[in-house]
Amino acid sequence: MLPVLPFMLVYVIHRSIKHDKKAAIMIAMDVTTLFLILSVSALFNNVSGSNFGFYLILLVLLISGGLIGGAQNRMKGKVDVKRLLRAVWRLAFAGTGLAYILLFLISFITYISAA
């Protein structure tokens, strides 16, 4: 439930080995995205009382991949799969990061008000 910990761990390890701050941030973002997806789906299920959280995130990722792939195809005439996956994964980091903060606050406020 704390995706900040893997981010910090991967960042510190990669930065100490490679001494490249930008690459360390990018690798840490990529690793943390998986933890964010799992945490946000669990928080969504907790707040909404459903079991649809993971599937909703997966659906959003697939739709955004289709939209970005369609835009690449219109602009360049072909789809660069590597760039497509990287763009979707980085957008997933940003989107799930914001959703994590929002759902964590909602869950925390709900827990406090119920106690």
DRENTORKOL-3810 file (N, C-alpha, C; in nm, 4 decimals):
REM DRENTORKOL-3810
@n.u->0.0811; n.v->-0.1200; n.w->0.0000; ca.u->0.0000; ca.v->0.0000; ca.w->0.0000; c.u->0.0855; c.v->0.1266; c.w->0.0000
@n.u->0.2147; n.v->0.1123; n.w->0.0063; ca.u->0.3026; ca.v->0.2290; ca.w->0.0027; c.u->0.3958; c.v->0.2209; c.w->-0.1179
@n.u->0.3502; n.v->0.2641; n.w->-0.2351; ca.u->0.4348; ca.v->0.2562; ca.w->-0.3546; c.u->0.5508; c.v->0.3549; c.w->-0.3536
@n.u->0.5567; n.v->0.4425; n.w->-0.2547; ca.u->0.6695; ca.v->0.5346; ca.w->-0.2450; c.u->0.7965; c.v->0.4589; c.w->-0.2054
@n.u->0.7801; n.v->0.3536; n.w->-0.1267; ca.u->0.8971; ca.v->0.2776; ca.w->-0.0818; c.u->0.9725; c.v->0.2107; c.w->-0.1968
@n.u->0.9057; n.v->0.1403; n.w->-0.2903; ca.u->0.9816; ca.v->0.0843; ca.w->-0.4032; c.u->1.0466; c.v->0.1926; c.w->-0.4893
@n.u->0.9788; n.v->0.3080; n.w->-0.5023; ca.u->1.0364; ca.v->0.4179; ca.w->-0.5797; c.u->1.1685; c.v->0.4616; c.w->-0.5184
@n.u->1.1668; n.v->0.4866; n.w->-0.3874; ca.u->1.2880; ca.v->0.5328; ca.w->-0.3209; c.u->1.3981; c.v->0.4262; c.w->-0.3239
@n.u->1.3598; n.v->0.3009; n.w->-0.3026; ca.u->1.4568; ca.v->0.1923; ca.w->-0.3018; c.u->1.5257; c.v->0.1769; c.w->-0.4377
@n.u->1.4467; n.v->0.1733; n.w->-0.5443; ca.u->1.5043; ca.v->0.1585; ca.w->-0.6786; c.u->1.5864; c.v->0.2816; c.w->-0.7151
@n.u->1.5375; n.v->0.3995; n.w->-0.6798; ca.u->1.6106; ca.v->0.5226; ca.w->-0.7098; c.u->1.7480; c.v->0.5235; c.w->-0.6422
@n.u->1.7510; n.v->0.4929; n.w->-0.5129; ca.u->1.8769; ca.v->0.4962; ca.w->-0.4381; c.u->1.9744; c.v->0.3916; c.w->-0.4917
@n.u->1.9252; n.v->0.2710; n.w->-0.5172; ca.u->2.0139; ca.v->0.1651; ca.w->-0.5667; c.u->2.0684; c.v->0.1998; c.w->-0.7047
@n.u->1.9804; n.v->0.2424; n.w->-0.7966; ca.u->2.0256; ca.v->0.2732; ca.w->-0.9327; c.u->2.1175; c.v->0.3944; c.w->-0.9338
@n.u->2.0861; n.v->0.4936; n.w->-0.8530; ca.u->2.1693; ca.v->0.6145; ca.w->-0.8491; c.u->2.3069; c.v->0.5836; c.w->-0.7917
@n.u->2.3138; n.v->0.4950; n.w->-0.6907; ca.u->2.4443; ca.v->0.4624; ca.w->-0.6328; c.u->2.5297; c.v->0.3777; c.w->-0.7267
@n.u->2.4645; n.v->0.2987; n.w->-0.8128; ca.u->2.5402; ca.v->0.2141; ca.w->-0.9054; c.u->2.5808; c.v->0.2919; c.w->-1.0307
@n.u->2.4852; n.v->0.3616; n.w->-1.0931; ca.u->2.5102; ca.v->0.4269; ca.w->-1.2224; c.u->2.5459; c.v->0.5746; c.w->-1.2125
@n.u->2.5142; n.v->0.6411; n.w->-1.1020; ca.u->2.5416; ca.v->0.7840; ca.w->-1.0826; c.u->2.4729; c.v->0.8715; c.w->-1.1871
@n.u->2.3558; n.v->0.8297; n.w->-1.2326; ca.u->2.2792; ca.v->0.9059; ca.w->-1.3305; c.u->2.1403; c.v->0.9335; c.w->-1.2725
@n.u->2.1175; n.v->1.0585; n.w->-1.2368; ca.u->1.9938; ca.v->1.0954; ca.w->-1.1681; c.u->1.8708; c.v->1.0757; c.w->-1.2566
@n.u->1.8783; n.v->1.1186; n.w->-1.3820; ca.u->1.7634; ca.v->1.1087; ca.w->-1.4717; c.u->1.7267; c.v->0.9632; c.w->-1.4990
@n.u->1.8241; n.v->0.8810; n.w->-1.5267; ca.u->1.7978; ca.v->0.7391; ca.w->-1.5523; c.u->1.7434; c.v->0.6709; c.w->-1.4273
@n.u->1.7922; n.v->0.7106; n.w->-1.3109; ca.u->1.7433; ca.v->0.6520; ca.w->-1.1861; c.u->1.5965; c.v->0.6863; c.w->-1.1632
@n.u->1.5587; n.v->0.8084; n.w->-1.1945; ca.u->1.4182; ca.v->0.8485; ca.w->-1.1794; c.u->1.3305; c.v->0.7714; c.w->-1.2771
@n.u->1.3742; n.v->0.7570; n.w->-1.4005; ca.u->1.2943; ca.v->0.6861; ca.w->-1.5006; c.u->1.2772; c.v->0.5385; c.w->-1.4648
@n.u->1.3825; n.v->0.4737; n.w->-1.4208; ca.u->1.3736; ca.v->0.3331; ca.w->-1.3810; c.u->1.2838; c.v->0.3189; c.w->-1.2585
@n.u->1.2982; n.v->0.4099; n.w->-1.1634; ca.u->1.2153; ca.v->0.4051; ca.w->-1.0433; c.u->1.0676; c.v->0.4270; c.w->-1.0784
@n.u->1.0398; n.v->0.5155; n.w->-1.1726; ca.u->0.9017; ca.v->0.5367; ca.w->-1.2174; c.u->0.8462; c.v->0.4100; c.w->-1.2811
@n.u->0.9250; n.v->0.3471; n.w->-1.3655; ca.u->0.8788; ca.v->0.2272; ca.w->-1.4348; c.u->0.8483; c.v->0.1138; c.w->-1.3372
@n.u->0.9328; n.v->0.0952; n.w->-1.2379; ca.u->0.9110; ca.v->-0.0116; ca.w->-1.1403; c.u->0.7909; c.v->0.0213; c.w->-1.0515
@n.u->0.7800; n.v->0.1473; n.w->-1.0105; ca.u->0.6743; ca.v->0.1887; ca.w->-0.9185; c.u->0.5370; c.v->0.1833; c.w->-0.9835
@n.u->0.5288; n.v->0.1948; n.w->-1.1139; ca.u->0.3997; ca.v->0.1926; ca.w->-1.1813; c.u->0.3223; c.v->0.0649; c.w->-1.1514
@n.u->0.3896; n.v->-0.0476; n.w->-1.1503; ca.u->0.3227; ca.v->-0.1737; ca.w->-1.1177; c.u->0.2647; c.v->-0.1696; c.w->-0.9766
@n.u->0.3434; n.v->-0.1205; n.w->-0.8810; ca.u->0.2952; ca.v->-0.1107; ca.w->-0.7429; c.u->0.1799; c.v->-0.0110; c.w->-0.7311
@n.u->0.1858; n.v->0.0982; n.w->-0.8079; ca.u->0.0770; ca.v->0.1948; ca.w->-0.8071; c.u->-0.0512; c.v->0.1342; c.w->-0.8630
@n.u->-0.0398; n.v->0.0581; n.w->-0.9702; ca.u->-0.1581; ca.v->-0.0043; ca.w->-1.0291; c.u->-0.2241; c.v->-0.0976; c.w->-0.9285
@n.u->-0.1445; n.v->-0.1783; n.w->-0.8621; ca.u->-0.1996; ca.v->-0.2708; ca.w->-0.7630; c.u->-0.2590; c.v->-0.1960; c.w->-0.6435
@n.u->-0.1911; n.v->-0.0920; n.w->-0.5968; ca.u->-0.2401; ca.v->-0.0163; ca.w->-0.4816; c.u->-0.3674; c.v->0.0605; c.w->-0.5145
@n.u->-0.3705; n.v->0.1228; n.w->-0.6312; ca.u->-0.4885; ca.v->0.1996; ca.w->-0.6696; c.u->-0.6085; c.v->0.1077; c.w->-0.6908
@n.u->-0.5859; n.v->-0.0092; n.w->-0.7491; ca.u->-0.6984; ca.v->-0.1009; ca.w->-0.7671; c.u->-0.7512; c.v->-0.1483; c.w->-0.6320
@n.u->-0.6616; n.v->-0.1744; n.w->-0.5355; ca.u->-0.7067; ca.v->-0.2143; ca.w->-0.4018; c.u->-0.7792; c.v->-0.1002; c.w->-0.3314
@n.u->-0.7266; n.v->0.0208; n.w->-0.3424; ca.u->-0.7934; ca.v->0.1352; ca.w->-0.2812; c.u->-0.9285; c.v->0.1619; c.w->-0.3462
@n.u->-0.9369; n.v->0.1492; n.w->-0.4782; ca.u->-1.0641; ca.v->0.1686; ca.w->-0.5482; c.u->-1.1660; c.v->0.0653; c.w->-0.5011
@n.u->-1.1223; n.v->-0.0591; n.w->-0.4897; ca.u->-1.2127; ca.v->-0.1638; ca.w->-0.4420; c.u->-1.2583; c.v->-0.1359; c.w->-0.2993
@n.u->-1.1683; n.v->-0.0850; n.w->-0.2169; ca.u->-1.2017; ca.v->-0.0535; ca.w->-0.0782; c.u->-1.3014; c.v->0.0621; c.w->-0.0698
@n.u->-1.2783; n.v->0.1669; n.w->-0.1464; ca.u->-1.3641; ca.v->0.2856; ca.w->-0.1408; c.u->-1.4995; c.v->0.2586; c.w->-0.2040
@n.u->-1.5011; n.v->0.1898; n.w->-0.3179; ca.u->-1.6276; ca.v->0.1705; ca.w->-0.3907; c.u->-1.7029; c.v->0.0456; c.w->-0.3471
@n.u->-1.6361; n.v->-0.0471; n.w->-0.2819; ca.u->-1.7011; ca.v->-0.1706; ca.w->-0.2403; c.u->-1.7199; c.v->-0.2700; c.w->-0.3536
@n.u->-1.6457; n.v->-0.2530; n.w->-0.4623; ca.u->-1.6561; ca.v->-0.3453; ca.w->-0.5755; c.u->-1.5235; c.v->-0.4190; c.w->-0.5932
@n.u->-1.5197; n.v->-0.5073; n.w->-0.6904; ca.u->-1.3962; ca.v->-0.5784; ca.w->-0.7250; c.u->-1.3523; c.v->-0.5447; c.w->-0.8670
@n.u->-1.3859; n.v->-0.4266; n.w->-0.9150; ca.u->-1.3634; ca.v->-0.3894; ca.w->-1.0535; c.u->-1.2393; c.v->-0.3017; c.w->-1.0723
@n.u->-1.1670; n.v->-0.2683; n.w->-0.9647; ca.u->-1.0575; ca.v->-0.1721; ca.w->-0.9714; c.u->-0.9484; c.v->-0.2081; c.w->-1.0699
@n.u->-0.8965; n.v->-0.3294; n.w->-1.0625; ca.u->-0.7885; ca.v->-0.3694; ca.w->-1.1518; c.u->-0.8348; c.v->-0.3701; c.w->-1.2970
@n.u->-0.9554; n.v->-0.4182; n.w->-1.3199; ca.u->-1.0075; ca.v->-0.4251; ca.w->-1.4570; c.u->-1.0339; c.v->-0.2859; c.w->-1.5136
@n.u->-1.0739; n.v->-0.1925; n.w->-1.4286; ca.u->-1.0942; ca.v->-0.0551; ca.w->-1.4733; c.u->-0.9614; c.v->0.0062; c.w->-1.5161
@n.u->-0.8575; n.v->-0.0140; n.w->-1.4376; ca.u->-0.7257; ca.v->0.0387; ca.w->-1.4735; c.u->-0.6756; c.v->-0.0267; c.w->-1.6018
@n.u->-0.6942; n.v->-0.1567; n.w->-1.6136; ca.u->-0.6539; ca.v->-0.2268; ca.w->-1.7352; c.u->-0.7295; c.v->-0.1739; c.w->-1.8572
@n.u->-0.8575; n.v->-0.1487; n.w->-1.8411; ca.u->-0.9381; ca.v->-0.0939; ca.w->-1.9500; c.u->-0.8881; c.v->0.0441; c.w->-1.9918
@n.u->-0.8576; n.v->0.1286; n.w->-1.8952; ca.u->-0.8065; ca.v->0.2625; ca.w->-1.9254; c.u->-0.6709; c.v->0.2530; c.w->-1.9959
@n.u->-0.5854; n.v->0.1614; n.w->-1.9524; ca.u->-0.4555; ca.v->0.1448; ca.w->-2.0175; c.u->-0.4711; c.v->0.0975; c.w->-2.1622
@n.u->-0.5625; n.v->0.0042; n.w->-2.1847; ca.u->-0.5847; ca.v->-0.0447; ca.w->-2.3212; c.u->-0.6432; c.v->0.0633; c.w->-2.4121
@n.u->-0.7373; n.v->0.1404; n.w->-2.3593; ca.u->-0.7963; ca.v->0.2487; ca.w->-2.4391; c.u->-0.6921; c.v->0.3550; c.w->-2.4701
@n.u->-0.6110; n.v->0.3923; n.w->-2.3705; ca.u->-0.5081; ca.v->0.4937; ca.w->-2.3963; c.u->-0.4030; c.v->0.4412; c.w->-2.4948
@n.u->-0.3703; n.v->0.3121; n.w->-2.4864; ca.u->-0.2787; ca.v->0.2544; ca.w->-2.5850; c.u->-0.3354; c.v->0.2582; c.w->-2.7252
@n.u->-0.4648; n.v->0.2296; n.w->-2.7378; ca.u->-0.5293; ca.v->0.2374; ca.w->-2.8683; c.u->-0.5322; c.v->0.3785; c.w->-2.9236
@n.u->-0.5596; n.v->0.4750; n.w->-2.8368; ca.u->-0.5630; ca.v->0.6144; ca.w->-2.8821; c.u->-0.4245; c.v->0.6640; c.w->-2.9226
@n.u->-0.3247; n.v->0.6320; n.w->-2.8424; ca.u->-0.1884; ca.v->0.6751; ca.w->-2.8756; c.u->-0.1382; c.v->0.6032; c.w->-3.0007
@n.u->-0.1685; n.v->0.4738; n.w->-3.0129; ca.u->-0.1291; ca.v->0.3997; ca.w->-3.1328; c.u->-0.1971; c.v->0.4528; c.w->-3.2575
@n.u->-0.3246; n.v->0.4877; n.w->-3.2444; ca.u->-0.3960; ca.v->0.5474; ca.w->-3.3583; c.u->-0.3369; c.v->0.6810; c.w->-3.3980
@n.u->-0.2989; n.v->0.7616; n.w->-3.2995; ca.u->-0.2369; ca.v->0.8907; ca.w->-3.3298; c.u->-0.1012; c.v->0.8713; c.w->-3.3966
@n.u->-0.0232; n.v->0.7743; n.w->-3.3489; ca.u->0.1059; ca.v->0.7454; ca.w->-3.4129; c.u->0.0855; c.v->0.7005; c.w->-3.5577
@n.u->-0.0143; n.v->0.6178; n.w->-3.5795; ca.u->-0.0403; ca.v->0.5661; ca.w->-3.7140; c.u->-0.0817; c.v->0.6786; c.w->-3.8086
@n.u->-0.1636; n.v->0.7706; n.w->-3.7607; ca.u->-0.2050; ca.v->0.8831; ca.w->-3.8455; c.u->-0.0893; c.v->0.9770; c.w->-3.8746
@n.u->-0.0039; n.v->1.0001; n.w->-3.7752; ca.u->0.1034; ca.v->1.0975; ca.w->-3.7933; c.u->0.2220; c.v->1.0415; c.w->-3.8724
@n.u->0.2602; n.v->0.9164; n.w->-3.8464; ca.u->0.3813; ca.v->0.8614; ca.w->-3.9068; c.u->0.3560; c.v->0.7461; c.w->-4.0022
@n.u->0.2326; n.v->0.6971; n.w->-4.0065; ca.u->0.2014; ca.v->0.5871; ca.w->-4.0951; c.u->0.2368; c.v->0.4511; c.w->-4.0392
@n.u->0.2927; n.v->0.4463; n.w->-3.9201; ca.u->0.3261; ca.v->0.3193; ca.w->-3.8550; c.u->0.3240; c.v->0.3411; c.w->-3.7042
@n.u->0.3187; n.v->0.2305; n.w->-3.6323; ca.u->0.3157; ca.v->0.2363; ca.w->-3.4865; c.u->0.4488; c.v->0.1861; c.w->-3.4322
@n.u->0.5142; n.v->0.2693; n.w->-3.3537; ca.u->0.6360; ca.v->0.2301; ca.w->-3.2841; c.u->0.5944; c.v->0.1719; c.w->-3.1495
@n.u->0.5962; n.v->0.0394; n.w->-3.1410; ca.u->0.5430; ca.v->-0.0298; ca.w->-3.0245; c.u->0.6202; c.v->0.0060; c.w->-2.8983
@n.u->0.7508; n.v->0.0180; n.w->-2.9090; ca.u->0.8316; ca.v->0.0500; ca.w->-2.7912; c.u->0.7943; c.v->0.1870; c.w->-2.7353
@n.u->0.7814; n.v->0.2857; n.w->-2.8207; ca.u->0.7425; ca.v->0.4193; ca.w->-2.7761; c.u->0.5986; c.v->0.4211; c.w->-2.7250
@n.u->0.5118; n.v->0.3419; n.w->-2.7883; ca.u->0.3729; ca.v->0.3323; ca.w->-2.7454; c.u->0.3645; c.v->0.2767; c.w->-2.6032
@n.u->0.4337; n.v->0.1660; n.w->-2.5781; ca.u->0.4307; ca.v->0.1054; ca.w->-2.4449; c.u->0.4923; c.v->0.1967; c.w->-2.3395
@n.u->0.6009; n.v->0.2641; n.w->-2.3760; ca.u->0.6643; ca.v->0.3563; ca.w->-2.2822; c.u->0.5706; c.v->0.4720; c.w->-2.2488
@n.u->0.5021; n.v->0.5260; n.w->-2.3486; ca.u->0.4098; ca.v->0.6375; ca.w->-2.3252; c.u->0.2930; c.v->0.5946; c.w->-2.2370
@n.u->0.2359; n.v->0.4792; n.w->-2.2648; ca.u->0.1238; ca.v->0.4305; ca.w->-2.1843; c.u->0.1696; c.v->0.4037; c.w->-2.0414
@n.u->0.2865; n.v->0.3449; n.w->-2.0252; ca.u->0.3360; ca.v->0.3115; ca.w->-1.8916; c.u->0.3652; c.v->0.4379; c.w->-1.8108
@n.u->0.4225; n.v->0.5403; n.w->-1.8749; ca.u->0.4511; ca.v->0.6658; ca.w->-1.8041; c.u->0.3223; c.v->0.7418; c.w->-1.7738
@n.u->0.2260; n.v->0.7378; n.w->-1.8634; ca.u->0.0955; ca.v->0.7980; ca.w->-1.8334; c.u->0.0261; c.v->0.7232; c.w->-1.7204
@n.u->0.0445; n.v->0.5931; n.w->-1.7160; ca.u->-0.0122; ca.v->0.5141; ca.w->-1.6061; c.u->0.0507; c.v->0.5552; c.w->-1.4740
@n.u->0.1799; n.v->0.5848; n.w->-1.4740; ca.u->0.2448; ca.v->0.6319; ca.w->-1.3513; c.u->0.1811; c.v->0.7621; c.w->-1.3050
@n.u->0.1643; n.v->0.8569; n.w->-1.3956; ca.u->0.1069; ca.v->0.9858; ca.w->-1.3582; c.u->-0.0390; c.v->0.9708; c.w->-1.3135
@n.u->-0.1164; n.v->0.8973; n.w->-1.3905; ca.u->-0.2581; ca.v->0.8820; ca.w->-1.3577; c.u->-0.2816; c.v->0.8054; c.w->-1.2297
@n.u->-0.2110; n.v->0.6955; n.w->-1.2120; ca.u->-0.2295; ca.v->0.6174; ca.w->-1.0898; c.u->-0.1685; c.v->0.6876; c.w->-0.9692
@n.u->-0.0670; n.v->0.7685; n.w->-0.9908; ca.u->-0.0115; ca.v->0.8476; ca.w->-0.8807; c.u->-0.1142; c.v->0.9457; c.w->-0.8263
@n.u->-0.1803; n.v->1.0152; n.w->-0.9165; ca.u->-0.2869; ca.v->1.1081; ca.w->-0.8745; c.u->-0.4046; c.v->1.0333; c.w->-0.8140
@n.u->-0.4427; n.v->0.9223; n.w->-0.8753; ca.u->-0.5540; ca.v->0.8432; ca.w->-0.8224; c.u->-0.5202; c.v->0.7866; c.w->-0.6856
@n.u->-0.3943; n.v->0.7481; n.w->-0.6642; ca.u->-0.3522; ca.v->0.6959; ca.w->-0.5347; c.u->-0.3706; c.v->0.8009; c.w->-0.4256
@n.u->-0.3255; n.v->0.9221; n.w->-0.4535; ca.u->-0.3386; ca.v->1.0297; ca.w->-0.3544; c.u->-0.4860; c.v->1.0573; c.w->-0.3252
@n.u->-0.5666; n.v->1.0680; n.w->-0.4292; ca.u->-0.7083; ca.v->1.0968; ca.w->-0.4120; c.u->-0.7800; c.v->0.9846; c.w->-0.3363
@n.u->-0.7594; n.v->0.8617; n.w->-0.3776; ca.u->-0.8266; ca.v->0.7490; ca.w->-0.3123; c.u->-0.7747; c.v->0.7265; c.w->-0.1710
@n.u->-0.6475; n.v->0.7530; n.w->-0.1469; ca.u->-0.5934; ca.v->0.7409; ca.w->-0.0121; c.u->-0.6596; c.v->0.8424; c.w->0.0802
@n.u->-0.6740; n.v->0.9668; n.w->0.0326; ca.u->-0.7394; ca.v->1.0693; ca.w->0.1135; c.u->-0.8854; c.v->1.0339; c.w->0.1403
@n.u->-0.9562; n.v->0.9872; n.w->0.0391; ca.u->-1.0962; ca.v->0.9477; ca.w->0.0575; c.u->-1.1066; c.v->0.8332; c.w->0.1571
@n.u->-1.0213; n.v->0.7342; n.w->0.1428; ca.u->-1.0227; ca.v->0.6203; ca.w->0.2332; c.u->-0.9878; c.v->0.6622; c.w->0.3757
@n.u->-0.8917; n.v->0.7493; n.w->0.3903; ca.u->-0.8503; ca.v->0.7971; ca.w->0.5223; c.u->-0.9624; c.v->0.8773; c.w->0.5888
@n.u->-1.0251; n.v->0.9670; n.w->0.5137; ca.u->-1.1345; ca.v->1.0482; ca.w->0.5683; c.u->-1.2531; c.v->0.9594; c.w->0.6050
@n.u->-1.2839; n.v->0.8627; n.w->0.5222; ca.u->-1.3933; ca.v->0.7689; ca.w->0.5510; c.u->-1.3624; c.v->0.6896; c.w->0.6766
@n.u->-1.2381; n.v->0.6454; n.w->0.6931; ca.u->-1.1995; ca.v->0.5684; ca.w->0.8108; c.u->-1.2090; c.v->0.6528; c.w->0.9371
@n.u->-1.1625; n.v->0.7787; n.w->0.9287; ca.u->-1.1665; ca.v->0.8675; ca.w->1.0448; c.u->-1.3106; c.v->0.8996; c.w->1.0840
@n.u->-1.3955; n.v->0.9257; n.w->0.9848; ca.u->-1.5340; ca.v->0.9622; ca.w->1.0156; c.u->-1.6132; c.v->0.8426; c.w->1.0679
@n.u->-1.5737; n.v->0.7197; n.w->1.0321; ca.u->-1.6451; ca.v->0.6006; ca.w->1.0798; c.u->-1.6036; c.v->0.5665; c.w->1.2221
@n.u->-1.4868; n.v->0.6112; n.w->1.2641; ca.u->-1.4383; ca.v->0.5779; ca.w->1.3990; c.u->-1.4905; c.v->0.6736; c.w->1.4996
END
